Amino acid sequence: MGMIKNFLGGLTLAAGLGATAVSAETVIYYGHSGPDRGTVPAALKWFNTRIGELSDGDLRLDVQWGGALFKASAAVQGISDGVADAGSIIAAYFQKEMAAYSLADFPIGGPNAWVAMRAADRLMRSEPQITEHLASQNLVYIGTFTASAVNVACAGEPIRSVEDIKGKKVRGAGVYGKVFGEMGATRVNLSVYEAYQGLDTGLIDCSQGYDYIVPSLKWDEVIDSYTVLNWGQIGGYGMFMNKQVYDSLEPGQQQVLMQAGEELADQFAKIVTGANSKAMKAMTAGETTRKIEVIELSDADKAVLNAAAKPFIADWMENARSVGLDADQLMATYTAAVAEFTAEFEAEGYPWTRSN
């Protein structure tokens, strides 16, 4: 489709003479595979407003929702080929193309959405090898989202410890589902949108998901318990742009996109943390359709889950090396960033709650 420069003309009449006033607006066509509701769309609308503010009205996204331009599994090709100027990419669909970004999908980042996003953003911006790998695919990284902390909702018998995972039929999320498989669960291949019916009919016993999903997808109508894993999140989910389109922009326009993209981590963390907090409060206060028992997994159980994830992290390192990336360097950069932002959070809290 390609980026277009719209020239908006208006005819002004004065003293019987016509004069044409023209203003320019750069429109970036953006593809998003999901619907126009939820946390990520809220962040995209914030981003659109922000680039308008920073550019004095020069830059604007035209977001095509619901996979109108491409499905999630075709996002890399769609953006690279210029079907859209920019769009949302979920790294899990592109293990080779998004090998570096996939690191954010492992429990290394922990369950804190702000910490994990700031660490992922630092990784994607600070490593020249990532920039080069993306450039070879005609892509530029803009900013990051997260699905947030992975927890597990169950109908019937709950998961109170890792021992309870064995024998459960579970819809998983990325490596977290694979680890549950190693713990003895039967993995059932369903999308998060199909989980409600699966839980309702008994096709699955449990589904991994996120706090805000419980009310938004009405899981509170079909589940009996919700186990907080205190483990990790799906963080390889973000905004990317066609490199040729990006390179065609003026330097000031590029700076606007990068500044708003960097600010996105704080803004989206505020959005998703608020949505999760609201959902958790409803569950613990008994304000859901059905009474839901909220359970928190122990530190000892979390250690067991982390140990079971190590082989999958080793597989990630081999995959990163297979596309020419220095996996050890990427891991060092990411873990250092996680430690830095964890320390900042523990000392100062979230940016939006600080007094200065």
N, C-alpha and C positions, 0 to 999 in steps of 0.2 A: 504494500500500500504506500509506504514511504511518507516521510514527514513533509508537511506542506506549510507554506507561509501564507496565511490568509491576509488579504488586504481588504479591510472593511471601509468602504467608501460611503460618504454621505453628502448629499447636495445641500449647500447652504445658500440661501438667497439673501442678498443685501443690496439695497439701492438699485433693484432691478437687474443685478448682475449675478451670474452663477459662479460659485467657487466650490471646488471639490476638496473635502478634508479627508485625508487617508491616514489610518493608523495600522501598524503591523502587529501581528500576533503569531508566534511560532507554536504550532500545534504538534504535539508528540502523540502518535497513535500507540496506545498501550493495550496489550492483550492480557486478560486475567481469566483463568479457567473456571473460577468459582463464581457463585451468584453475588449480587450486589447487596450483601448483608453479612454482618459478622465483624470480627476484629480486623482482619486484613483490609477489607473494603473501607472501614473507618480510617485506617492508616493511609490508604491510598488517597482518600479525599483530603486528609490533612496535608499530605505531600503536595497534592495539586494546589491547595490554597497557599502553602508555603512557597512553592516556586513562583507563584504569581506575585506574592509579596516581595520576594527577594529580587525579582526581575522587573518590578514596576509594571506588571501586567503583560510582559512580553512572552513568557512561557506558560503553556497550559497542556495538561494531559487530556486526551480524549480516550477514556477507558472503555474498552469493549468487554463487557462482562459475559460470564457463562460459557466461555469457550467459543465465542463467536468468530474469533480469528484463528485459534488453534486450541486443541485439547492440552491438558497438563503434560501428557506424554510426548507432545510434539513441540513444546515451548522452545527448546534450544534451537531446533531447526527453523521454527517460525520466526524467531527474532534474528537469527543469523542470516536467514535468507531475505529478511526485510518484509515479511508478511505483516509484521508490526515493527514500529520503531523501537519499542521497548516492551517489557512484560515481566510477569512473575514466573520464576523457575523454581521447581521443587527438585532438589538435588537427588533425591532417592530414585527418580526416574532415569537419571543420567550418571551412572557410576563412573564412566570414563571421562565424560565431558566436564563433570562437576566433581572430579575426584578430590580436589582440595576442600571444597565447600562441604562435602559430605562428612568431614571431620566434625562438624557442628551437630551431626545427628547421633553422636555417641555420648554416653553418660559422663564423659570427661568434663563437660561444661557445667554439670550439676543442675538442680531444679530451678534455680533463680533465673527468671526470664531476662532480667536486665543484665546480670553478669554474663550469661551465655551470649546474648546478642552483642554486647560491647566487645566480648572476646572474639566472636566470629567476625565482626566488623573490622577489628584490628587486624586479624589474620588476612582478610581479603584485601585490605588497603595497603598493608605494610610489606607484603611479600612480592617482589618483582617477578618471581617465577610464576605466581598465580596470574598476575597481569598479563604476562607473556602467553601463558597457556590459554587464557580467555581470548586474547587478541588473535591467536591462531585459529580461533573459531568465529572470529568477527564479533566478539562480545566484549562489553565493558561492564564491570560491576558498579552498581549504584548504591544499594542499601539492603539491609537485612530485616527479615521478620523471624518469628518463631511460632511453632504450634503450641509452645509452652510445655510445662512439666507433664510427663507421661504418668498417668495413674490408671487404676483399673476398676471398672464398674461390673458388678455381678448380679445376676438374678439367681435366687436360691442360696446355696451355701456360699459364704464369703471366703475371701482370701485373707487370713489373719497372719500367715507366715509363709515363707517360701515352700514349706512342706505342703501347703494347701494348693499350690499351683498344679501339682501332679494330678493327671486325670481330667483336668478341666478342658473344655472346648473353648478356645480363646481366639478372638479377632485381635491380631497384634498390630503394632506400629513399628516398622523398621526393625532395627537391631533389638529393640525391647521385646518384640514378638518372638524373634529368634531365640533370645535368651530364655523366654518362657518355655519355648519348645525344648531347650536343653534341660529345663527344670521338670519336664515330664508332661507339659500341656500338649494337647492336640491343636495345632494351628489351623484355623479356618479362614480361607481367603475371602474376606468381605471388605467393602469400603466402609468408611466411618458412617456414611449415610444409610447403609444397609444394616447396621448393627442393631438399630431399634427392632426391626422385624425379627432378626436373628435371636435377640434376647427374649422377645415376646413369644416366639414359637418354640424355643428350646433348641434351635439349631446351634446356638452357642450358649455357654454358661456365663462368659465374661467377655468384656471388650475393653481393651486399652483405649484411653482417650484423655481428654483434658477437662479441667473443672468446668469451663464455660460451655463445653459441649453438652453437659447434662441438661441444662434448661433449654439451650438453643435447639437441640435435636430431640427434646422431650424424653430423654432417657429416664427421667424421674418417674415416668409412668410405668416403667417395666423393670426397674432394678430394685434390689433390696439392700445392697451395700456398696460402698465406695472406698477403696483402699488407696491411701496416699503412700506412694512408693518412696518419696524423697530421693529420687534417683537421677533422672536426666530428662532431656527433651529432644524434640525434632527441630533442629535449628537451621538446617540447610534449605532455606526457603527465602527467596529475596527478589530484588528488582535488578534487572539487567537490561542493557541497551545495545542495539546494533552499533558496532564500532564505526562503520562508515557514516552513519547518521550522526553519531556523537562527534566524530572528527570534523564534520561539516559545520558544527555549531561554532559560534564565536567563543573565544576564551572566557568571557564573562558569563555566557550561558552555561558553559561546561562547569564553571565554578559554582553557579547557582545549584545545578543538579547535584554536584558532589557535596555541597554544604547541607542541602536538605536531606540528602541520603545519609550523611553522617549523623544528623540530628534525629533521623528516623528511629534509631535504636532506643533512644530515651523516650521518644513519643510513643512508639509501639509498646514498649515495656509498660508505660503508664496505662495504655488502653487495655492490654491483655491482663495485667496484674489486677486492674480494677474489675474486669469481667470475671476473672477467676475468684477474686475475693467475694464478690457478690454471690456467685454460685455456691461457694463453700459455706458462706454464712447462711444461705437458705437451707442447705442440707443439714448443717449442724443445729439449726434452730427449729427444724421440723416444719419448714415452710414450703416443702415440696409436695407434689401430688401424692406420692406414697412416702411413708416413713423410710428414711435411708440411714443405715448405720454407717458412720464414718470411722474408718480404722486407719491407724498409722503404723506402717511397717517399722520394725526395730532397726537400729544401726547395724546389728549383727546380720540381719537378713539383707540389708542393703549391701553389706560387704560380700555376701554370697553372690548376689546378683552382679556386682562389679567384677568379681572373679570369673564368673561365667561369661562376661562380655569380652574378656581379654583376647580370646581367639579371634573374635570378629574384628577387634581393633587391629590385630596382626594382619588379618586379611585386607583391611583398609590400607595398611602401609604397603603391602605388596601391590595392591591396585594402583596406589599413587605412584609408586616407582615404575609401574608398567607404562605409564604415560609420560615418563621423564621428569617427574617431580621429586624433590628431595623430601621424602616423608619424615625423616628425623628432624629436619629444620622446621617443617610445618608443625609438627607435634610440639617442638620446643617453643615456637612462637605462640601457639594457641594455649598451651598449658601455662606459660608465663603470663599471658593476658588474663586467663581465668583467675590465677592467683592475685594479680594486681587489682582486678575489679572486685574480687571477693573481699579483699582487704579494704578497699574503698567503701564498699557497701557496709561492711561491719563497722567501720569507723564513722561513716557519715550518713548512711541510709540511702534511700532513693533520691535522685536529683530533684524530683518534683516535691519532695517533702523537706528539703533543706531550706534554712532561713536566709541563706545568702548565696 
